[in-house]
Amino acid sequence: MRLFGRKGADEEAGDGIAEFWAWWEESRPGLDSLVANGDVGGLEERLAPAVAAIHPGLVWEVAPGKEAAHALVVTAAGDPELRSLAHRWAKAAPPSDMLWEFHPSRQANPQAMELTLDVGGFEFALDKLMLGLRVPRDQPRVDVSAYHPIFSELDEDTRMEAALLALDWLLGEDDVARWVGEITPATFQPIDSVAAVHLPAVVADLASGYTEEEWVLLEGQTGSGAPLVATARHPLRPVDYPLFDQHIEITLPYTHRDENGLPVGDSLAALRDFEERLAARLLKLRDDAVLAAHLSAEGHRIIHVYADPTGDAAIHAKELIVSWEEGEPRVDVAADPSWSAVVAFLT
C-alpha cells in the first residue's frame, strides 16, 4: 500500500472531475494490468498527473477494497478546503465492480494490526503501537498520545505522519476527523497506554453518547465588548456534511431589544417564527443543507446555514427574508469549504 500526492502545492484548483472519469474509462485496461502486475511505479506514472489535474493538493492511494479487489482512494488528507472536492470526485465515480471501488477518504482496515511498513528505514508494525487515550469531560472527542518503539529514531514530522496514517487505518479517515482531538506522537510510552487495537471500541463507546441531535447555548462578547448569545449544533463538524461547502449567512435586524442589545418581546417571537419556517424548509432539503448555528448581538441575529451549492437552499433563504418586517434583512452566499465562518462553534 503506497500513498501519493503533492500536498501543499501552490497551483490553483481545477474542475477536472468529469475529465478524470473520462480518462479513467479510457485508461482502465492499462491500469488493471499495472495493478495486477504490482507495478507501483507504472501506476504512479499514470494516476499521479490525472489526480493532480483535479487539484494538485489531493492525495491518492490504491488499497485493498471492502467488496472489490482494489480501492482507489482520492482524499483531501485532512485539508478541509479540499474535502468537498474529494467527495464530489467519488460521487461522480462509476459503479463499483469486482476489481475497483472508489472512496473519498481512507477507510478503516480490518487487518490494520497485521500491517507493517517502512518509515524512515525502520519497521513500523501497528501491533507494537501503544496509545494513551483521554476523553475530555463533556467533549465529543478522544485525545491520543501515540507511542511506537521506533518513534525515538524519527524526526517530529515523520512521527506525526506515521501516527496519522495508523489512526486512519484503525478508524478510517473520516472517523479520525469526527472523534479524535489532539494527537501527540510520543517518544516514551504513556503510563496508562493501551494497545492500538482497542481504539475503535473506545471511539464507538464515545460515539454512542451522541446519537441524537443536540444544541448548545453559548454566551460571549462581540469584538466591541457587547453581550452575545449563540446556539450551535453539537457536535458541529464539517466532515459530517462533506458536500456542504456553501455558506449562507442570513442577517435579521430586530427592533425590540433589551439594554444588552438582545431580542425581546415581539422581536423574539418574530425571530422564532422565522427560524421555524427556515427549519421546515431545511427539513425538506436535509440532503442539501443544514442549520449550523445562530447568534444574536447588537440588534441583529445572524443565522449560519451550510449547503450543497448544487441545491436550492440559497434560493429558499432569499425567499424567506422577503417577509421580514423589522429592518432590512440580508442573505450573503459564499464558498466556505472549511466552515471558517463558524470556526468558533466547531467541535
Sine and cosine of phi, psi and omega as CSV:
sin_phi,cos_phi,sin_psi,cos_psi,sin_omega,cos_omega
0.00,0.00,0.84,-0.54,-0.01,-1.00
-0.79,-0.62,0.42,-0.91,-0.09,-1.00
-0.88,-0.48,0.70,-0.72,-0.03,-1.00
-0.72,-0.70,0.36,-0.93,0.08,-1.00
0.41,-0.91,0.12,-0.99,0.04,-1.00
-0.80,-0.60,0.91,0.41,-0.08,-1.00
-0.87,0.49,0.72,-0.69,0.05,-1.00
1.00,0.07,0.15,0.99,0.03,-1.00
-0.90,0.45,0.44,-0.90,-0.12,-0.99
-1.00,-0.04,-0.19,0.98,-0.07,-1.00
-0.89,0.45,0.44,-0.90,0.02,-1.00
-0.97,0.26,0.46,-0.89,0.02,-1.00
-0.93,0.38,0.57,-0.82,0.10,-0.99
-0.92,-0.39,0.20,-0.98,0.04,-1.00
-0.93,-0.38,0.95,0.32,-0.13,-0.99
-0.95,-0.32,0.41,0.91,-0.07,-1.00
-0.91,0.42,-0.76,0.65,0.01,-1.00
-0.88,0.47,-0.65,0.76,0.01,-1.00
-0.90,0.43,-0.61,0.79,0.02,-1.00
-0.87,0.49,-0.74,0.67,-0.08,-1.00
-0.94,0.33,-0.47,0.88,0.14,-0.99
-0.92,0.39,-0.67,0.74,0.06,-1.00
-0.90,0.44,-0.66,0.75,-0.01,-1.00
-0.86,0.51,-0.72,0.70,-0.01,-1.00
-0.88,0.48,-0.66,0.75,-0.01,-1.00
-0.95,0.32,-0.58,0.81,-0.10,-0.99
-1.00,-0.04,-0.11,0.99,-0.14,-0.99
-0.80,0.61,-0.73,0.68,-0.02,-1.00
-0.85,0.53,-0.67,0.74,0.00,-1.00
-0.92,0.38,-0.61,0.79,0.02,-1.00
-0.92,0.39,-0.65,0.76,0.05,-1.00
-0.85,0.52,-0.66,0.75,-0.01,-1.00
-0.92,0.39,-0.66,0.75,-0.01,-1.00
-0.89,0.45,-0.71,0.71,-0.04,-1.00
-0.95,0.32,-0.56,0.83,0.05,-1.00
-0.90,0.43,-0.54,0.84,-0.01,-1.00
-1.00,0.00,0.01,1.00,-0.02,-1.00
0.92,0.39,0.47,0.88,-0.05,-1.00
-1.00,0.08,0.99,0.13,-0.05,-1.00
-0.90,0.45,-0.66,0.75,0.00,-1.00
-0.89,0.46,-0.65,0.76,0.03,-1.00
-0.91,0.42,-0.64,0.77,0.04,-1.00
-0.89,0.46,-0.69,0.72,-0.01,-1.00
-0.88,0.47,-0.67,0.74,-0.02,-1.00
-0.88,0.47,-0.57,0.82,-0.04,-1.00
-1.00,0.05,-0.70,0.72,-0.14,-0.99
-0.99,0.15,-0.58,0.82,-0.10,-1.00
-0.84,0.55,-0.77,0.64,0.00,-1.00
-0.93,0.36,-0.49,0.87,0.00,-1.00
-0.93,0.37,-0.66,0.75,0.04,-1.00
-0.95,0.32,-0.66,0.75,0.00,-1.00
-0.88,0.47,-0.46,0.89,0.02,-1.00
-0.92,0.38,-0.44,0.90,0.11,-0.99
-0.96,0.29,-0.81,0.59,0.13,-0.99
-0.27,-0.96,0.75,-0.67,-0.05,-1.00
-0.92,0.39,-0.23,0.97,0.02,-1.00
-1.00,0.05,-0.17,0.99,0.02,-1.00
-0.95,0.31,0.50,-0.87,-0.01,-1.00
-0.87,-0.50,0.62,-0.78,-0.03,-1.00
-0.76,-0.65,0.38,-0.93,0.12,-0.99
-0.42,-0.91,0.44,-0.90,0.15,-0.99
-0.96,-0.28,0.84,-0.54,-0.08,-1.00
-0.75,-0.66,0.23,-0.97,0.12,-0.99
-0.88,0.48,0.67,-0.74,-0.01,-1.00
-0.99,0.11,0.26,-0.97,0.09,-1.00
-0.98,0.21,-0.72,0.70,0.02,-1.00
-0.93,-0.36,-0.67,0.75,0.03,-1.00
-0.99,0.11,0.16,-0.99,0.02,-1.00
-0.92,0.38,-0.59,0.81,-0.08,-1.00
-0.72,-0.69,0.46,-0.89,0.09,-1.00
-0.83,-0.55,0.76,-0.65,0.17,-0.99
-0.99,-0.11,0.88,-0.48,-0.01,-1.00
-0.94,-0.33,0.83,-0.55,0.13,-0.99
-0.86,-0.50,0.92,-0.40,-0.21,-0.98
-0.78,-0.62,0.45,-0.90,0.13,-0.99
-0.97,0.24,-0.19,0.98,0.03,-1.00
0.78,0.63,0.71,0.70,0.07,-1.00
1.00,0.01,-0.07,1.00,0.02,-1.00
-1.00,0.09,0.95,-0.31,-0.06,-1.00
-0.90,0.44,-0.39,0.92,0.01,-1.00
-0.93,0.37,-0.38,0.92,-0.08,-1.00
-0.94,-0.34,-0.06,1.00,-0.09,-1.00
-0.86,0.51,-0.72,0.69,-0.04,-1.00
-0.90,0.43,-0.57,0.82,0.03,-1.00
-0.90,0.44,-0.69,0.72,0.03,-1.00
-0.88,0.47,-0.64,0.77,0.00,-1.00
-0.94,0.33,-0.54,0.84,0.07,-1.00
-0.94,0.34,-0.56,0.83,0.11,-0.99
-0.86,0.51,-0.74,0.68,-0.02,-1.00
-0.92,0.39,-0.61,0.79,0.00,-1.00
-0.89,0.46,-0.51,0.86,-0.02,-1.00
-1.00,0.03,0.00,1.00,-0.08,-1.00
-0.93,0.38,0.44,-0.90,0.12,-0.99
-0.94,0.35,0.27,-0.96,0.03,-1.00
-0.86,0.51,0.56,-0.83,0.07,-1.00
-0.90,0.43,0.44,-0.90,0.08,-1.00
-0.69,-0.72,-0.27,-0.96,-0.07,-1.00
-0.93,0.37,-0.42,0.91,-0.07,-1.00
-0.99,-0.13,-0.62,0.78,-0.17,-0.99
-0.75,-0.66,0.63,-0.78,0.25,-0.97
-0.72,-0.70,0.24,-0.97,-0.19,-0.98
-0.71,-0.70,0.70,-0.72,-0.04,-1.00
-0.68,-0.73,0.59,-0.81,0.04,-1.00
-1.00,-0.03,0.16,0.99,0.05,-1.00
-0.36,-0.93,0.39,-0.92,0.01,-1.00
-0.91,0.42,0.68,-0.74,-0.03,-1.00
-0.99,-0.13,0.46,-0.89,0.09,-1.00
-0.88,0.48,0.63,-0.77,-0.03,-1.00
-0.95,-0.30,0.91,-0.42,-0.02,-1.00
-0.86,0.51,-0.39,0.92,0.02,-1.00
-0.98,-0.19,0.42,0.91,-0.09,-1.00
-0.82,0.57,-0.65,0.76,-0.08,-1.00
-0.95,0.32,-0.15,0.99,0.03,-1.00
-0.99,-0.13,-0.05,1.00,-0.11,-0.99
-0.99,0.12,0.61,-0.80,0.12,-0.99
-0.66,-0.75,0.72,-0.69,0.07,-1.00
-0.66,-0.75,0.25,-0.97,0.00,-1.00
-1.00,0.06,0.84,-0.55,0.06,-1.00
-0.81,-0.59,0.94,-0.33,0.01,-1.00
0.86,0.51,0.51,0.86,0.00,-1.00
1.00,0.08,0.07,1.00,0.02,-1.00
-0.89,-0.45,0.45,-0.89,0.03,-1.00
-0.99,0.17,0.86,-0.51,0.03,-1.00
-0.96,-0.30,1.00,-0.08,0.00,-1.00
-0.99,-0.17,0.81,-0.59,-0.08,-1.00
-0.93,0.38,-0.37,0.93,0.01,-1.00
-0.95,0.30,-0.11,0.99,0.08,-1.00
-0.96,-0.27,0.07,1.00,0.00,-1.00
-0.99,0.15,0.79,-0.62,0.02,-1.00
-0.89,-0.45,0.59,-0.81,-0.09,-1.00
-0.79,-0.61,0.77,-0.64,0.23,-0.97
-1.00,-0.04,0.82,-0.57,-0.12,-0.99
-0.88,-0.48,0.71,-0.70,0.03,-1.00
-0.64,-0.76,0.81,-0.59,0.04,-1.00
-0.97,-0.24,0.95,-0.30,0.02,-1.00
-0.87,0.49,0.57,-0.82,-0.05,-1.00
-0.84,0.54,0.79,-0.61,0.08,-1.00
0.86,0.50,0.47,0.88,0.03,-1.00
-0.87,-0.49,0.64,-0.77,-0.03,-1.00
-1.00,0.07,0.83,0.56,0.00,-1.00
-0.38,-0.93,0.31,-0.95,0.12,-0.99
-0.82,-0.57,0.81,-0.59,0.06,-1.00
-1.00,0.09,0.66,-0.75,-0.14,-0.99
-0.84,-0.55,0.78,-0.62,0.20,-0.98
-0.95,-0.32,0.92,-0.40,-0.13,-0.99
-0.97,-0.24,0.77,-0.64,0.01,-1.00
-0.80,-0.60,0.70,-0.72,0.13,-0.99
-0.65,-0.76,0.58,-0.82,-0.05,-1.00
-0.82,0.58,-0.46,0.89,-0.03,-1.00
-1.00,0.10,-0.14,0.99,-0.12,-0.99
-0.89,0.45,-0.50,0.86,0.01,-1.00
-0.93,0.36,-0.27,0.96,0.00,-1.00
-1.00,-0.08,-0.11,0.99,-0.11,-0.99
-0.94,-0.33,0.40,-0.92,0.11,-0.99
-0.97,0.23,0.23,-0.97,-0.13,-0.99
-0.86,0.51,-0.70,0.71,-0.03,-1.00
-0.90,0.44,-0.66,0.75,-0.01,-1.00
-0.93,0.38,-0.62,0.79,0.08,-1.00
-0.86,0.51,-0.71,0.70,-0.02,-1.00
-0.91,0.42,-0.67,0.74,0.02,-1.00
-0.87,0.49,-0.68,0.73,0.01,-1.00
-0.91,0.41,-0.67,0.74,0.01,-1.00
-0.90,0.44,-0.68,0.73,0.01,-1.00
-0.89,0.45,-0.69,0.72,0.00,-1.00
-0.89,0.46,-0.66,0.75,0.02,-1.00
-0.89,0.46,-0.69,0.73,0.02,-1.00
-0.90,0.45,-0.64,0.77,0.05,-1.00
-0.87,0.49,-0.66,0.75,0.01,-1.00
-0.93,0.37,-0.56,0.83,-0.02,-1.00
-0.96,0.26,-0.65,0.76,-0.14,-0.99
-0.92,-0.40,-0.43,0.90,-0.24,-0.97
1.00,-0.07,0.61,-0.79,-0.11,-0.99
-0.85,0.52,-0.65,0.76,-0.05,-1.00
-0.93,0.38,-0.63,0.78,0.02,-1.00
-0.95,0.32,-0.46,0.89,0.14,-0.99
-0.89,0.45,-0.70,0.71,0.03,-1.00
-0.90,0.44,-0.58,0.82,-0.04,-1.00
-0.96,0.28,-0.72,0.69,-0.29,-0.96
-0.89,-0.45,-0.24,0.97,-0.03,-1.00
-0.99,-0.15,0.79,-0.61,0.00,-1.00
-1.00,-0.08,-0.93,-0.38,-0.03,-1.00
-0.96,0.27,0.72,-0.69,0.02,-1.00
-0.89,-0.46,0.83,-0.56,-0.03,-1.00
-0.80,-0.60,0.95,-0.32,0.12,-0.99
-0.95,0.32,0.80,-0.60,-0.11,-0.99
-0.93,-0.37,0.56,-0.83,0.06,-1.00
-0.99,-0.11,-0.10,0.99,0.12,-0.99
-0.79,-0.62,0.62,-0.78,-0.06,-1.00
-0.93,0.36,0.81,-0.59,0.06,-1.00
-0.86,0.51,0.59,-0.81,-0.08,-1.00
-0.86,0.51,-0.66,0.75,-0.08,-1.00
-0.98,-0.18,0.47,0.88,-0.08,-1.00
-0.95,0.30,0.41,-0.91,0.05,-1.00
-0.78,-0.63,0.32,-0.95,0.05,-1.00
-0.89,0.46,0.58,-0.82,-0.07,-1.00
-0.86,0.51,-0.42,0.91,-0.02,-1.00
-0.86,0.51,-0.36,0.93,-0.05,-1.00
-1.00,0.09,-0.17,0.98,-0.07,-1.00
-0.86,0.51,-0.72,0.69,0.00,-1.00
-0.84,0.54,-0.61,0.79,0.01,-1.00
-0.92,0.38,-0.63,0.77,0.03,-1.00
-0.90,0.44,-0.69,0.73,0.00,-1.00
-0.92,0.39,-0.64,0.76,0.03,-1.00
-0.88,0.47,-0.64,0.77,0.04,-1.00
-0.91,0.42,-0.66,0.75,0.04,-1.00
-0.89,0.45,-0.72,0.70,-0.04,-1.00
-0.90,0.44,-0.48,0.87,-0.02,-1.00
-0.90,0.44,-0.32,0.95,0.03,-1.00
-1.00,0.06,0.02,1.00,-0.05,-1.00
-0.74,-0.67,0.72,0.69,-0.03,-1.00
-1.00,0.01,-0.33,0.94,-0.01,-1.00
-0.97,-0.22,0.45,-0.90,0.05,-1.00
-0.91,0.40,0.77,-0.64,0.00,-1.00
-0.75,-0.67,0.44,-0.90,0.07,-1.00
-0.75,-0.67,0.53,-0.85,0.04,-1.00
-0.87,-0.50,0.57,-0.82,0.05,-1.00
-0.98,-0.18,0.78,-0.62,-0.08,-1.00
-0.81,-0.59,0.53,-0.85,0.05,-1.00
-0.80,-0.60,0.55,-0.83,0.01,-1.00
-0.20,-0.98,-0.44,-0.90,0.00,-1.00
-0.70,-0.71,0.50,-0.87,0.12,-0.99
-0.97,0.23,0.07,-1.00,0.03,-1.00
-0.87,0.49,-0.45,0.89,0.01,-1.00
-1.00,0.00,0.00,1.00,0.04,-1.00
1.00,-0.08,0.06,1.00,0.01,-1.00
-0.97,0.24,0.54,-0.84,0.04,-1.00
-0.87,0.49,0.56,-0.83,-0.02,-1.00
-0.68,-0.74,0.69,-0.73,0.09,-1.00
-0.82,-0.57,0.74,-0.67,-0.04,-1.00
-0.72,-0.69,0.46,-0.89,0.12,-0.99
-0.80,-0.60,0.75,-0.66,-0.06,-1.00
-0.70,-0.72,0.55,-0.84,0.12,-0.99
-0.89,0.46,0.60,-0.80,-0.05,-1.00
-0.62,-0.79,0.84,-0.55,-0.06,1.00
-0.94,0.33,0.46,-0.89,0.06,-1.00
-0.88,-0.48,0.93,-0.36,-0.11,-0.99
-0.60,-0.80,0.82,-0.58,0.02,-1.00
-0.85,0.53,-0.48,0.88,-0.03,-1.00
-0.88,0.47,-0.41,0.91,0.03,-1.00
-0.97,0.25,-0.26,0.96,-0.04,-1.00
-0.70,-0.71,0.91,0.41,-0.20,-0.98
-0.90,0.43,-0.38,0.92,0.00,-1.00
-1.00,-0.07,-0.06,1.00,-0.08,-1.00
-1.00,-0.03,0.97,0.23,-0.03,-1.00
-0.95,-0.32,0.22,0.98,0.10,-1.00
-0.98,-0.22,0.83,-0.56,0.01,-1.00
-0.99,-0.12,0.82,-0.58,0.04,-1.00
-0.91,-0.42,0.92,-0.40,-0.03,-1.00
-0.95,-0.32,0.89,-0.46,0.00,-1.00
-0.97,-0.25,0.84,-0.54,0.00,-1.00
-0.92,-0.39,0.85,-0.52,-0.02,-1.00
-0.87,-0.50,0.94,-0.33,0.12,-0.99
-0.96,0.28,0.60,-0.80,0.01,-1.00
-0.80,-0.60,0.48,-0.88,-0.15,-0.99
-1.00,0.03,-0.72,0.70,-0.11,-0.99
-1.00,-0.03,0.90,-0.43,-0.06,-1.00
-0.62,-0.78,0.39,-0.92,0.05,-1.00
-1.00,0.05,-0.12,-0.99,-0.06,-1.00
-0.90,0.43,-0.28,0.96,0.03,-1.00
-1.00,-0.08,0.02,1.00,0.00,-1.00
1.00,0.09,0.19,0.98,-0.02,-1.00
-1.00,-0.08,0.48,-0.88,-0.12,-0.99
-0.95,0.33,0.59,-0.81,0.06,-1.00
-0.61,-0.79,0.20,-0.98,0.16,-0.99
0.83,0.56,-0.76,-0.65,-0.07,-1.00
-0.89,0.46,-0.56,0.83,0.01,-1.00
-0.92,0.40,-0.66,0.75,0.02,-1.00
-0.89,0.45,-0.66,0.75,0.04,-1.00
-0.90,0.44,-0.66,0.75,0.00,-1.00
-0.91,0.41,-0.63,0.78,0.04,-1.00
-0.90,0.43,-0.67,0.74,0.03,-1.00
-0.89,0.45,-0.66,0.75,0.02,-1.00
-0.89,0.45,-0.69,0.72,0.01,-1.00
-0.87,0.50,-0.71,0.70,-0.05,-1.00
-0.93,0.36,-0.51,0.86,0.08,-1.00
-0.91,0.41,-0.66,0.75,0.03,-1.00
-0.93,0.36,-0.61,0.80,0.07,-1.00
-0.90,0.44,-0.70,0.72,0.00,-1.00
-0.88,0.48,-0.61,0.79,0.02,-1.00
-0.89,0.45,-0.65,0.76,0.03,-1.00
-0.93,0.38,-0.67,0.74,-0.01,-1.00
-0.92,0.40,-0.51,0.86,0.05,-1.00
-0.87,0.49,-0.61,0.79,0.04,-1.00
-0.95,0.30,-0.37,0.93,-0.02,-1.00
-0.95,-0.31,0.48,0.88,-0.17,-0.99
-0.84,0.54,-0.43,0.90,0.04,-1.00
-1.00,0.07,-0.05,1.00,-0.10,-0.99
-0.83,-0.56,-0.25,0.97,-0.09,-1.00
-0.36,-0.93,0.38,-0.92,0.04,-1.00
-0.55,-0.84,0.65,-0.76,0.13,-0.99
-0.99,0.16,0.88,-0.47,-0.09,-1.00
-1.00,-0.05,-0.72,0.69,-0.08,-1.00
-0.22,-0.98,0.33,-0.94,0.20,-0.98
-0.59,-0.81,0.46,-0.89,0.00,-1.00
-0.62,-0.79,0.48,-0.88,0.01,-1.00
-0.82,-0.58,0.71,-0.71,0.04,-1.00
-0.15,-0.99,0.58,-0.81,0.14,-0.99
0.77,0.63,0.66,0.75,0.10,-0.99
0.99,0.16,0.23,0.97,0.01,-1.00
-0.68,-0.73,0.62,-0.79,0.21,-0.98
-0.95,-0.32,0.75,-0.66,0.02,-1.00
-0.91,-0.42,0.82,-0.57,-0.04,-1.00
-0.93,-0.37,0.78,-0.62,-0.02,-1.00
-0.96,-0.29,0.88,-0.48,0.07,-1.00
-0.87,-0.50,0.65,-0.76,0.12,-0.99
-0.89,-0.45,0.64,-0.77,-0.17,-0.99
-0.56,-0.83,0.34,-0.94,0.19,-0.98
-0.97,0.26,0.86,-0.51,-0.06,-1.00
-0.90,0.43,-0.23,0.97,0.06,-1.00
-0.99,0.12,-0.11,0.99,0.01,-1.00
-1.00,-0.08,-0.19,-0.98,-0.12,-0.99
-0.94,-0.35,0.30,0.96,-0.08,-1.00
-0.87,0.50,-0.66,0.75,-0.01,-1.00
-0.90,0.44,-0.61,0.79,0.04,-1.00
-0.90,0.44,-0.68,0.73,0.01,-1.00
-0.89,0.45,-0.65,0.76,0.01,-1.00
-0.89,0.46,-0.67,0.74,0.00,-1.00
-0.93,0.37,-0.53,0.85,0.06,-1.00
-0.93,0.36,-0.64,0.77,-0.07,-1.00
-0.93,0.38,-0.60,0.80,-0.10,-0.99
-0.95,0.32,-0.23,0.97,0.02,-1.00
-0.86,0.51,-0.53,0.85,-0.05,-1.00
-0.99,0.12,-0.09,1.00,-0.06,-1.00
-0.97,0.26,0.78,-0.63,-0.15,-0.99
-0.94,-0.35,-0.05,1.00,-0.05,-1.00
-0.96,-0.27,1.00,0.04,-0.01,-1.00
0.99,0.11,-0.11,-0.99,-0.08,-1.00
-0.99,-0.10,0.95,-0.32,0.01,-1.00
-0.97,0.23,0.26,-0.97,-0.02,-1.00
-0.54,-0.84,0.57,-0.82,0.14,-0.99
-0.83,-0.56,0.85,-0.52,0.06,-1.00
-0.92,-0.40,0.76,-0.65,-0.05,-1.00
-0.85,-0.52,0.77,-0.63,-0.01,-1.00
-0.46,-0.89,0.41,-0.91,0.11,-0.99
-0.96,0.27,0.73,-0.68,0.00,-1.00
-0.47,-0.88,0.93,0.36,-0.07,-1.00
-0.89,0.46,-0.40,0.91,0.00,-1.00
-1.00,-0.05,0.03,1.00,-0.02,-1.00
0.83,0.55,0.68,0.73,-0.05,-1.00
-0.92,0.39,-0.43,0.90,-0.03,-1.00
-0.93,0.37,-0.36,0.93,-0.01,-1.00
-0.85,-0.53,0.46,0.89,-0.08,-1.00
-0.85,0.52,-0.49,0.87,-0.01,-1.00
-0.92,0.39,-0.33,0.94,-0.07,-1.00
-0.97,-0.24,-0.09,1.00,-0.06,-1.00
-0.94,0.35,0.59,-0.81,-0.02,-1.00
-0.85,-0.53,0.00,0.00,0.00,0.00
